Amino acid sequence: MFHLLLFVAASSSSFEDLNRLDDRILAVSPEAELVDKRLKLAACPESPIIAPPVGGSVIVRCPALGWRLRVATKNTSEKAELAEIVIRKGEMVECVTDGRGFAVSTTMIALEDAIVGQAVRVKSVTNSKTATTMTAVAKARGLASF
């Protein structure tokens, strides 16, 4: 019996503490929804990275294990409801990343609609078998940045 209790205790600690994760997410974005408690995420050996809210969601990720979670935020602004969609699903989108002294761009396909400032998933058009899916931020009509 003792061995069974020890196994249960050991296995329960192998999952991320979702209540603690909720507290960390709410510290970054008070308007964020709570994480679905049915999830069983592997415990991140490091502290998960929580990005500030962009376009209606907060991205939480564990680089060490490779998991990523998108947590919805509550719509606190009527402006967001009235905002115009600048990227439509299936459209070709110019995706740009830049830094000090450089800029790189590529054309990708939008996998969802987005308004300015909202996160949008995009897919590489170079090879359909190994197409890479990434998340960018909508900047203007047909333009997103990483």
SVG drawing of the C-alpha trace seen along z (x, -y; Angstrom):
<svg xmlns="http://www.w3.org/2000/svg" viewBox="-18 -51 41 53">
<polyline fill="none" stroke="black" stroke-width="0.4" points="0.0,0.0 2.8,-2.4 4.5,-1.8 1.2,-2.7 0.9,-6.0 4.5,-6.8 3.9,-6.1 0.8,-8.3 2.6,-11.1 5.6,-10.9 3.4,-10.8 1.2,-13.7 4.3,-15.9 5.3,-15.1 2.5,-17.5 2.6,-21.3 0.7,-22.8 -2.1,-24.6 -3.2,-26.6 0.2,-28.1 0.4,-28.6 -2.9,-30.5 -1.5,-32.8 1.6,-33.6 -0.5,-34.2 -2.9,-36.5 0.1,-38.5 1.1,-39.2 -2.4,-39.6 -5.3,-40.1 -7.9,-39.7 -6.7,-36.2 -9.1,-33.2 -8.1,-30.4 -6.3,-27.4 -8.4,-24.3 -7.8,-22.0 -8.3,-18.9 -4.9,-19.6 -2.0,-17.3 1.1,-19.3 4.5,-17.8 6.1,-19.7 8.4,-22.3 11.9,-22.0 12.3,-25.8 9.8,-28.5 7.4,-28.6 7.7,-31.8 4.5,-33.9 4.3,-36.5 2.2,-39.6 -1.3,-39.5 -1.5,-40.1 -4.7,-39.9 -6.9,-38.3 -4.5,-35.6 -1.5,-35.0 1.1,-32.5 2.7,-30.3 5.5,-28.0 8.1,-25.7 11.1,-25.7 12.8,-22.9 10.0,-20.4 8.5,-22.1 5.0,-22.6 3.0,-25.8 -0.3,-26.9 -2.6,-29.8 -4.8,-31.2 -7.7,-33.4 -8.1,-36.9 -11.5,-38.4 -12.5,-41.1 -12.5,-44.3 -12.8,-46.7 -15.6,-47.3 -13.0,-48.7 -11.7,-45.1 -15.2,-44.0 -15.4,-46.8 -11.9,-46.4 -11.4,-45.6 -9.9,-42.2 -6.7,-43.0 -5.6,-39.4 -8.0,-36.7 -7.6,-33.0 -6.0,-31.6 -4.5,-34.9 -0.8,-35.4 0.8,-37.4 4.2,-39.2 5.9,-38.2 8.7,-40.4 11.2,-40.2 13.8,-43.0 16.4,-44.1 19.2,-46.6 20.5,-46.9 18.6,-44.1 15.2,-43.0 14.1,-39.6 10.7,-38.9 8.9,-35.9 5.5,-35.2 3.3,-32.8 -0.3,-31.7 -2.6,-32.9 -4.4,-30.0 -6.9,-32.3 -8.4,-35.8 -6.7,-38.6 -7.1,-42.2 -4.2,-44.6 -2.2,-43.5 -3.7,-40.0 -1.7,-36.8 -2.2,-34.9 -0.9,-31.5 0.8,-31.4 2.2,-28.5 5.2,-28.3 4.4,-28.0 7.8,-26.6 7.2,-22.9 3.8,-21.4 5.2,-18.2 7.4,-20.1 5.4,-23.3 6.3,-25.2 3.6,-26.8 4.5,-29.9 2.7,-32.6 3.1,-36.2 1.3,-39.5 -0.9,-41.2 0.4,-44.8 -1.6,-45.9 -3.5,-44.5 -1.5,-41.6 1.4,-42.3 2.5,-40.5 5.7,-40.5 7.5,-37.9"/>
</svg>
